[in-house]
Amino acid sequence: MKKGRIIVLLLSFFIVWNVNCISSLAYESENTSRVDERARKKSFQLNVFRYEIGVEISRTYNSRNDIPDTYSYSIYDNNLSCWLSGDLKLKSVEFQNNKYRATFSGKIGAFIN
């Protein structure tokens, strides 16, 4: 009988000890991942901003059907040493000298750090 009680006590002790170990490991893992996540977010914070300018351009087309609703436009800015680009929206269409003159306007820009 004593032998059975000792075995039950030892098993109870090991079960309680294992539960404590597992819960403390889970707590450490959870806290470590929170710290790692905060450190990762801080290390990837870049000083990036969007630089934009307003643009209006005209293009000539032979047919009204050839004129798109938007026009992709890019220019290189020597001062910033980067490309500025964006989609311009159709602003107006005029018929002159048997050609269609389409005017597009909008903002183009780039992300700069």
QUINOR-V663714 format. One record per residue. N is the residue number from 0. RES is the residue in three letters. OMEGA is omega in radians with two decimals (none if undefined). D_CENTER is the distance of its C-alpha to the mean C-alpha in whole Angstrom. Layout:
n: <N/N>
res: <RES/RES>
omega: <OMEGA/OMEGA>
d_center: <D_CENTER/D_CENTER>
//
This chain:
n: <0/1/2/3/4/5/6/7/8/9/10/11/12/13/14/15/16/17/18/19/20/21/22/23/24/25/26/27/28/29/30/31/32/33/34/35/36/37/38/39/40/41/42/43/44/45/46/47/48/49/50/51/52/53/54/55/56/57/58/59/60/61/62/63/64/65/66/67/68/69/70/71/72/73/74/75/76/77/78/79/80/81/82/83/84/85/86/87/88/89/90/91/92/93/94/95/96/97/98/99/100/101/102/103/104/105/106/107/108/109/110/111/112>
res: <MET/LYS/LYS/GLY/ARG/ILE/ILE/VAL/LEU/LEU/LEU/SER/PHE/PHE/ILE/VAL/TRP/ASN/VAL/ASN/CYS/ILE/SER/SER/LEU/ALA/TYR/GLU/SER/GLU/ASN/THR/SER/ARG/VAL/ASP/GLU/ARG/ALA/ARG/LYS/LYS/SER/PHE/GLN/LEU/ASN/VAL/PHE/ARG/TYR/GLU/ILE/GLY/VAL/GLU/ILE/SER/ARG/THR/TYR/ASN/SER/ARG/ASN/ASP/ILE/PRO/ASP/THR/TYR/SER/TYR/SER/ILE/TYR/ASP/ASN/ASN/LEU/SER/CYS/TRP/LEU/SER/GLY/ASP/LEU/LYS/LEU/LYS/SER/VAL/GLU/PHE/GLN/ASN/ASN/LYS/TYR/ARG/ALA/THR/PHE/SER/GLY/LYS/ILE/GLY/ALA/PHE/ILE/ASN>
omega: <3.12/-3.14/3.12/3.11/3.14/3.12/3.13/3.11/3.12/3.10/3.11/3.13/-3.12/3.11/3.13/-3.13/3.12/3.12/3.11/3.13/-3.11/-3.13/3.11/3.07/3.12/3.12/3.12/-3.13/-3.13/-3.14/3.13/-3.13/3.08/3.14/3.13/-3.13/3.12/-3.14/-3.14/3.13/3.14/-3.09/-3.13/3.09/-3.11/3.06/-3.09/3.06/-3.10/3.07/-3.10/3.01/3.06/-3.09/2.99/-3.12/3.07/3.09/-3.12/-3.13/3.12/-3.07/3.09/3.14/3.14/-3.05/3.13/3.08/3.09/-3.11/3.10/-3.03/3.12/3.00/3.09/3.12/-3.11/3.14/-3.13/-3.09/3.11/3.10/2.99/-3.10/3.11/3.12/3.12/-3.13/3.10/-3.11/-3.13/3.09/3.10/3.09/-3.11/3.05/3.14/3.09/3.08/3.11/-3.12/3.09/3.14/3.10/3.13/-3.14/3.01/-3.10/3.13/3.02/-3.06/3.06/none>
d_center: <68/67/65/63/62/61/59/57/57/55/53/52/51/49/47/47/46/43/41/41/40/37/36/36/34/31/31/31/28/26/26/25/22/21/22/20/17/18/19/15/13/16/16/12/12/12/14/12/13/13/17/18/22/24/26/29/30/33/33/37/37/40/39/38/36/34/32/29/27/24/24/22/23/22/24/24/24/27/26/23/23/20/20/19/18/18/19/23/25/28/30/34/36/40/42/44/47/46/42/39/37/34/32/28/26/23/20/19/17/14/12/15/15>
//
